[in-house]
Amino acid sequence: MVATEFADNPGSVDNFQYAVTGKDARQAFMHFIEQQLANFGDYQDAMLVDQPFLFHSLCSMYLNAGLLDVRWMCQKVEAAWRSEKVSLNAAEGFIRQLIGWREFVRGLYWLKMPDYAVQNFFSATTPLPSYFWSGKTKMRCMQQAISQTMEYGYAHHIQRLMITGNFALLAGLDVQAICDWYLAVYVDAYEWVELPNTMGMALFADGGELASKPYAASGAYVNRMSNYCKNCHYKVKDVTGEKACPFNALYWDFLDRNHEQLGQNARLQLAFKNWQRKTPEQQAAIKQHASVLLNKLEQL
């Protein structure tokens, strides 16, 4: 039906392999317990080229659709730890995502809506570049995160937060458009869980109601957490220049142009000190390069 009725929509159904019943969803989760959970804690934030799943459970889509029960999932993970099949950090890292972060997000949504949905702390209004629907960009990290999103309707939390979300934050992309994009492209996206994570955590558009600081980062973070930068068109260690990683100049420019809103944020003091250590000439060159990038986002 999807292939017939929505043939012109972005994405593909060619690799659809997800469970569609409660029984199959439980089977999929038990496969995760037996095969992947032991490595989840150590590698939950890692990103590798052409490896979209790694040690993730892919069960948020079943959980959010009601095919899995939170308590049952936590009990199975706890049992795996108690039987010494997995380490404490693997079990804890998974359980706190469910009864910690997920419940916090749910509570925030019901507490703050409907006003929460229309906030825009940085007045970000830049239209989304077309590669958000195709993955056709020279930025290797964005290409990887978006292409797998189009192919599988899935990307794990660091890809969503620190790649596509981070880029949207740094580039000042339209908040409503980004929230609509996340809601449209991910199999597990329901507004109560998608909106706070996107608006509050990825974009800091709520001004800090959810998170204590914006999750802004330069290319150095991407390079540290992935192997995306190795074969990228851009050079991750360059800040300015034609081949410089766009994340770098955009990161410093983001801090500079939002100094009034963020200058007193305790968790950003080191970042602002590092910016202030740069010479006026260095700052001017970075801001000039960032301006060029912002004016040609479609070509990056």
C-alpha positions in Angstrom: 0.0 0.0 0.0 2.8 2.4 0.9 4.6 1.7 -2.4 1.4 2.2 -4.3 -0.2 5.1 -2.6 2.9 7.1 -1.6 5.3 6.2 -4.4 6.5 9.8 -4.8 7.3 10.3 -1.1 10.9 10.2 0.1 12.3 7.0 1.4 12.2 3.3 0.3 10.3 0.2 1.4 12.7 -2.1 -0.3 14.5 -3.1 2.9 11.4 -3.3 5.2 12.2 -6.0 7.7 10.6 -4.9 10.9 8.2 -6.8 13.1 4.5 -5.9 12.8 3.0 -8.0 15.6 3.6 -8.1 19.3 4.9 -11.7 19.1 7.5 -10.8 16.5 8.5 -7.6 18.3 9.2 -9.6 21.5 11.2 -12.1 19.4 13.2 -9.2 17.9 13.9 -7.8 21.4 15.0 -11.1 22.8 17.4 -11.4 19.8 18.8 -8.0 20.9 19.2 -9.3 24.5 21.1 -12.4 23.3 23.2 -11.0 20.5 23.8 -7.2 21.0 23.1 -6.0 24.5 26.5 -7.1 25.8 28.1 -4.5 23.6 25.4 -1.8 23.8 26.8 0.2 26.7 30.3 0.4 25.2 29.2 1.4 21.7 25.8 3.0 22.0 27.3 6.4 20.8 29.5 5.0 18.1 29.0 5.7 14.3 30.5 3.7 11.5 30.3 4.1 7.7 27.6 1.9 6.2 26.8 0.4 9.6 23.4 1.8 10.5 22.4 -0.5 13.3 25.6 -1.7 15.2 24.5 -2.8 18.7 21.2 -1.0 18.9 17.9 -2.8 19.6 15.8 -1.1 16.9 12.9 -1.6 19.3 11.8 2.0 19.9 9.4 1.7 17.0 7.7 -1.3 18.6 7.7 0.3 22.0 6.2 3.6 20.8 3.6 1.7 18.7 2.5 -0.3 21.7 3.9 -3.7 20.6 6.3 -3.9 23.5 5.8 -3.1 27.2 8.4 -1.0 29.0 8.4 -3.0 32.2 8.7 -6.3 30.4 11.7 -5.0 28.4 13.5 -3.7 31.6 12.9 -7.0 33.4 14.4 -8.9 30.5 17.5 -6.6 30.5 17.8 -6.9 34.3 17.6 -10.7 34.1 20.4 -10.7 31.6 22.6 -8.7 33.9 21.7 -10.8 37.0 22.5 -14.0 35.1 25.9 -12.4 34.1 25.2 -12.5 30.4 25.8 -8.7 30.2 27.8 -6.2 32.2 26.2 -3.5 34.4 27.0 -0.7 32.1 25.3 -2.4 29.2 22.1 -3.1 31.3 22.1 0.3 33.0 22.8 2.2 29.7 19.7 0.6 28.2 17.3 0.7 31.2 17.9 4.4 31.9 17.0 5.2 28.4 13.5 3.7 29.0 12.6 4.6 32.6 14.8 7.6 32.8 15.0 9.7 29.7 11.9 8.4 27.9 9.7 9.0 30.9 11.2 12.5 31.5 10.5 13.4 27.8 6.9 12.1 28.1 6.3 14.1 31.3 7.7 17.3 29.8 5.5 17.0 26.7 2.3 16.6 28.6 3.3 19.4 31.1 4.3 22.0 28.5 2.1 21.4 25.5 0.6 23.0 23.4 2.8 26.1 23.9 5.9 24.0 23.8 5.5 23.3 20.1 5.8 26.9 18.9 9.0 28.0 20.6 12.0 29.3 18.7 14.7 30.5 21.1 17.3 31.4 18.5 14.7 32.7 15.9 16.0 30.0 13.5 14.1 30.3 10.1 16.5 29.1 7.4 14.8 26.6 5.0 15.9 23.0 5.0 18.4 22.1 2.2 17.1 19.6 -0.2 19.6 16.9 0.9 17.6 16.4 4.0 15.3 14.4 1.7 18.0 12.7 -0.4 21.3 12.5 1.5 23.0 13.9 -1.5 25.6 16.1 0.2 29.4 16.2 0.3 29.4 16.1 4.1 30.0 12.4 4.8 28.4 12.4 8.2 25.2 14.0 6.9 25.2 11.7 3.9 25.4 8.6 6.1 22.8 9.7 8.6 20.3 10.9 6.1 20.8 8.1 3.5 20.1 5.4 6.1 17.2 7.4 7.3 15.7 7.3 3.8 16.5 3.6 3.4 15.4 2.3 6.8 13.4 5.0 8.5 16.0 4.7 11.3 19.0 6.4 12.7 20.3 6.0 16.3 20.2 8.7 18.9 23.7 10.2 18.3 23.1 10.4 14.6 19.9 12.3 15.2 21.3 14.5 17.9 24.9 15.2 16.9 24.8 14.9 13.1 21.5 16.1 11.6 20.3 17.9 14.8 23.7 19.5 15.4 23.9 20.7 11.8 20.4 22.1 12.0 21.3 23.9 15.2 24.5 25.4 13.9 23.0 26.4 10.5 19.9 28.0 12.1 17.5 25.8 10.2 13.8 26.5 10.6 12.6 24.9 13.9 9.2 23.9 12.7 10.5 22.4 9.5 13.1 20.4 11.3 10.6 19.1 13.9 8.2 18.1 11.0 11.1 16.4 9.2 12.0 14.2 12.2 8.3 13.4 12.7 8.0 12.4 9.0 11.1 10.3 8.4 11.5 8.0 11.4 9.5 4.9 12.0 9.5 5.4 15.8 8.5 9.1 15.6 5.4 10.0 17.6 5.0 13.7 18.5 5.2 13.2 22.3 8.6 11.6 22.0 9.9 13.3 18.9 9.1 16.9 19.7 10.9 17.4 23.0 13.9 15.5 21.8 14.1 17.6 18.6 13.0 21.0 19.8 14.5 20.8 23.3 17.6 18.6 23.0 18.8 18.9 19.4 17.8 22.5 18.7 17.6 24.1 22.2 14.6 25.9 20.8 12.9 25.8 24.1 15.6 27.9 25.7 16.7 25.3 28.2 13.4 23.8 29.5 14.7 20.3 28.6 18.5 20.5 28.4 21.0 22.6 30.3 22.9 23.6 27.2 22.7 23.4 23.4 24.3 20.2 22.0 26.5 22.2 19.6 29.7 20.6 18.4 32.4 21.0 15.8 33.8 18.4 13.4 36.1 17.2 16.2 33.3 15.5 18.0 32.1 13.7 14.8 35.7 12.6 14.2 36.0 11.3 17.7 32.8 9.3 17.7 32.9 7.9 14.1 35.0 7.0 11.1 32.9 9.3 8.9 35.6 12.0 8.5 38.2 9.6 7.1 36.9 9.6 3.5 34.9 12.9 3.6 35.2 15.5 0.9 36.0 18.0 3.7 39.0 18.1 6.0 37.8 17.8 9.6 40.8 19.7 11.1 40.5 22.8 8.9 38.3 25.6 10.1 38.5 27.9 7.1 39.2 27.3 3.4 37.3 25.6 0.6 37.8 22.1 2.0 37.3 23.0 5.7 34.7 20.9 7.5 31.5 23.1 7.6 30.8 22.1 11.2 33.9 23.9 12.4 33.2 27.5 11.3 29.5 27.1 11.9 30.2 26.0 15.4 32.2 29.0 16.3 29.8 31.3 14.5 26.9 29.8 16.4 28.6 30.7 19.7 29.5 34.2 18.5 26.1 35.1 17.1 24.2 33.7 20.1 26.5 35.2 22.8 23.8 37.3 24.3 21.5 34.3 24.9 24.2 31.8 25.9 27.1 33.8 27.3 26.1 33.2 30.9 25.5 29.4 30.4 27.8 27.7 32.9 28.4 24.7 30.7 29.5 26.8 27.8 32.1 28.9 29.6 35.1 26.9 28.3 33.8 27.1 24.8 33.4 30.9 25.0 36.9 31.2 26.5 38.4 29.2 23.6 36.6 31.5 21.2 37.9 34.6 23.0 41.4 33.3 22.9 41.4 33.5 19.1 42.8 36.7 17.6 40.5 39.3 16.1 41.9 38.3 12.7 41.1 34.6 13.3 37.6 35.4 14.5 36.9 37.6 11.5 38.1 34.9 9.1 35.9 32.3 10.8 32.8 34.5 10.7 33.5 35.3 7.1 33.8 31.7 6.2 30.6 30.8 8.2 28.8 33.5 6.3 29.8 32.0 3.0 28.7 28.5 4.2 25.3 29.8 5.4 24.7 31.4 2.0 25.4 28.2 0.1 24.0 25.5 2.4 22.3 23.8 -0.6 25.8 23.2 -2.2 27.5 21.7 0.9 
